[in-house]
Amino acid sequence: MNFLSASRKAATIAEDKKAEDIVVLNIRQLTEVADYLLVFTVNSAAQMNAVLDTIEKEFKSSLALMPLHRDGRQSRSWAVLDYGGLVIHAMFPTARDLYALEKIWSGARTTRFPAVRK
């Protein structure tokens, strides 16, 4: 599985659903947890669900890929889809500020979307 391509596909979906501050972090050299993190900001539970539902459906149909784990879909601040080599974080602005994933993974190569689009 090419998780870089999958992260780009998910970032495109997030952008299409009007997510903001979309970032792909290449953490492959820093941890064995995953190769890439996709982090983006959403402004409502409906937007969060729309983005994550579309990613899940698209990954299932075009990549035959199902998440290994889901968490936070009922949360008012943060939800995660874990695909093994790619972990997707949809966060409300307050959670994004609080958890500061880009700072935690400051050694990661960071690409802001839409710059990752081919």
C-alpha positions in Angstrom: 0.0 0.0 0.0 1.3 3.4 -0.9 0.2 5.5 2.1 1.6 8.7 0.6 -0.9 8.4 -2.3 -3.6 7.5 0.2 -2.8 10.6 2.3 -3.1 12.7 -0.8 -6.4 11.2 -1.7 -7.7 11.8 1.8 -6.4 15.4 1.8 -8.2 16.0 -1.5 -11.4 14.7 0.0 -11.0 16.9 3.1 -10.3 19.9 0.9 -13.4 19.2 -1.2 -15.5 19.1 2.0 -14.1 22.5 3.0 -11.8 21.3 5.8 -9.1 23.8 6.7 -5.4 23.8 7.5 -4.8 20.4 5.9 -1.4 19.0 6.7 0.4 15.8 5.8 3.2 14.8 8.2 5.7 12.3 7.1 6.6 10.6 10.4 8.1 7.4 8.9 11.6 8.2 10.2 10.4 9.2 13.6 8.2 6.3 14.8 6.8 2.9 13.9 3.3 4.1 14.7 2.6 5.1 11.1 4.2 6.5 8.0 2.0 9.5 7.6 -0.4 11.6 9.6 -3.1 13.7 7.9 -4.4 16.5 10.2 -7.1 18.9 9.3 -9.6 21.3 11.0 -13.3 21.0 10.8 -15.9 23.4 12.2 -18.9 21.2 12.9 -19.8 17.6 13.7 -21.7 17.4 10.4 -18.5 18.5 8.5 -16.4 16.0 10.5 -18.7 13.1 9.7 -19.0 14.1 6.0 -15.2 14.2 5.6 -14.6 11.0 7.4 -17.5 9.1 5.9 -16.4 10.1 2.4 -12.8 9.1 3.1 -13.9 5.7 4.4 -16.2 5.0 1.4 -13.6 6.1 -1.1 -10.8 4.1 0.5 -13.0 1.0 0.6 -14.2 1.3 -3.0 -11.0 2.5 -4.7 -8.2 1.1 -2.5 -10.0 -1.9 -0.8 -8.8 -0.4 2.4 -10.7 -0.4 5.7 -9.7 1.4 8.9 -8.0 -0.7 11.5 -9.5 1.5 14.2 -11.9 4.4 14.5 -12.3 6.7 17.4 -14.1 9.9 18.4 -16.9 9.9 15.9 -19.2 11.0 18.8 -16.7 13.5 20.1 -17.2 17.2 19.9 -13.5 17.9 19.3 -11.5 15.1 17.5 -12.0 12.0 15.5 -9.4 9.5 14.1 -9.3 6.9 11.4 -6.3 4.6 11.6 -5.3 2.8 8.5 -2.0 1.5 9.8 0.5 3.4 7.7 -1.8 6.5 7.6 -3.6 8.0 10.6 -6.2 10.6 9.8 -7.1 13.3 12.5 -10.2 15.5 12.0 -10.1 18.2 14.7 -12.1 21.1 15.9 -10.0 24.3 16.2 -9.8 24.1 20.0 -8.6 20.5 19.9 -6.1 21.3 17.2 -4.6 24.1 19.3 -4.6 22.1 22.5 -3.0 18.9 21.1 -0.7 20.7 18.6 0.2 17.5 16.7 2.5 19.5 14.3 4.6 20.5 17.4 4.7 17.0 18.8 5.9 15.8 15.4 8.0 18.9 14.7 10.8 16.7 13.2 8.4 15.4 10.5 8.5 16.5 6.9 5.4 18.7 6.6 3.4 19.3 3.5 0.5 21.7 3.6 -2.4 20.9 1.3 -3.2 21.6 -1.5 0.6 21.6 -2.2 0.7 17.8 -2.0 -1.6 17.4 -5.0 0.1 16.1 -8.1 
